Each structure stands twice: as structure tokens, then as C-alpha cells.
Amino acid sequence: MKRYLGVTFSSLIILAFTNGFACAQVAFSEDKTKDVIDVDQVFSAYVYLIDSHQWEALADLFTEDGVDDHYQNNNGVITPINNGAGCKMTGHAQMILYWELTFKTETPLPAPGNSHHIVTSKLIDVQGDTATMKAVWFGGSTSGGKGIMGTTGEYDNIFTRTRDGWKIARDRVIFDTPTTTSFPCDMNGPHAVFP
């Protein structure tokens, strides 16, 4: 009598037990495996481009009307950052302004850049031309010679399949603690300009 135990890892690996012996069998889902990998690659590019301050290329990862909004975990309640005023960027121009203002005092990668975003535990689900991704992140900096200091949180993102491949439709950043920006920003976007 044969016994089977299935465990799925990113829709790739199924472990089968036959007569007490374990064997690995790769099971590719032609309709979703490539999409999961492509979405993961888009977000890996997002992380690298933030840390290397390549704003135009970063904006190109988003749909034209893409949204980048920021929330916080306030004692177990998810609320907009900036004491409830929020910070939501719609479209490439608002996003680029936000990134320029947020990271203007940090040195970009590669060396001597000292800030890094680390994203892990990505859960990607593809349904037709839409994908969702939940993940956890750590954003840290080694500036000041005091070891790595930083913040943590989650991503709750939506991707859309376009004729140019997968694009980020919504980048939702959820900080683990209450957060404010160093410049005016609300649900209409950043309101600061460079002199």
C-alpha cells in the first residue's frame, strides 16, 4: 500500500513517501510558477533600487497610476502614519519626490552606502493578472559607527500584469511602530519642495 504526503513550497516541491522511502519530485505549475518568480524579481529590484537611489528606474517598476502608501501599527491598530494624516503617493512624480526627501541624507549603495532594506518571508499569490505579496522587512543603516540601527515592518502589496510585464500597483508599507515623516505629507502626497 502506498502512502503520500504532500508539502508545497512556492508551488515547486512535493515530497512523496512511497513504501517508507522519501523522494523529491519537482512539480512546476506552468501558469503560476513563472509569475511568482517574476513578481519576486520585480520586488527584489525595488529593494535594490531604493538602496542605490535610482529613483527613475524605481518608479518604472510601478504602474503609471501606482500607489505608495504608508501605515503604522499603533498598539495593534493599523492607522495612517503622521498621526493619522497619512502619506500616500500616487503616480511616479509624487513617488520620486517622496524618495528624494526621505533618503536625501543617506549615501546610496554600493559602498560607501550604508543603508539596506532586507525583505523576507514573501508570500506571493497570483490570481490571473493580479498578484498579492505580503512580506516582512528590516530597514537598517550603519551610519555613525554605532552598529546597525533601523526599523521593521510589513509590506502588503498588489502587482498587475501589463504588456511590459509585472508592475507594482500598490506598495503598502506598514511600520511596526508609530512613524512620522521629516517633511509634510498626507493622503495627497508630499508637500515639500527643494529650495
Stockholm file with secondary structure:
# STOCKHOLM 1.0

chainA/1-195         MKRYLGVTFSSLIILAFTNGFACAQVAFSEDKTKDVIDVDQVFSAYVYLIDSHQWEALADLFTEDGVDDHYQNNNGVITPINNGAGCKMTGHAQMILYWELTFKTETPLPAPGNSHHIVTSKLIDVQGDTATMKAVWFGGSTSGGKGIMGTTGEYDNIFTRTRDGWKIARDRVIFDTPTTTSFPCDMNGPHAVFP
#=GR chainA/1-195 SS CCCCCCCCSTTTEEEEEETTEEEEEECCCTTTHHHHHHHHHHHHHHHHHHHTTCHHHHHTTEEEEEEEEEEEEETTEEEETTTTTCCEEESHHHHHHHHHHHSTTSCCSSTTCCEEEEEEEEEEEEETTEEEEEEEEEEEECGGGSCCEEEEEEEEEEEEEETTEEEEEEEEEEESSCCCCSSCEETTEECCCCC
#=GC SS_cons         CCCCCCCCSTTTEEEEEETTEEEEEECCCTTTHHHHHHHHHHHHHHHHHHHTTCHHHHHTTEEEEEEEEEEEEETTEEEETTTTTCCEEESHHHHHHHHHHHSTTSCCSSTTCCEEEEEEEEEEEEETTEEEEEEEEEEEECGGGSCCEEEEEEEEEEEEEETTEEEEEEEEEEESSCCCCSSCEETTEECCCCC
//
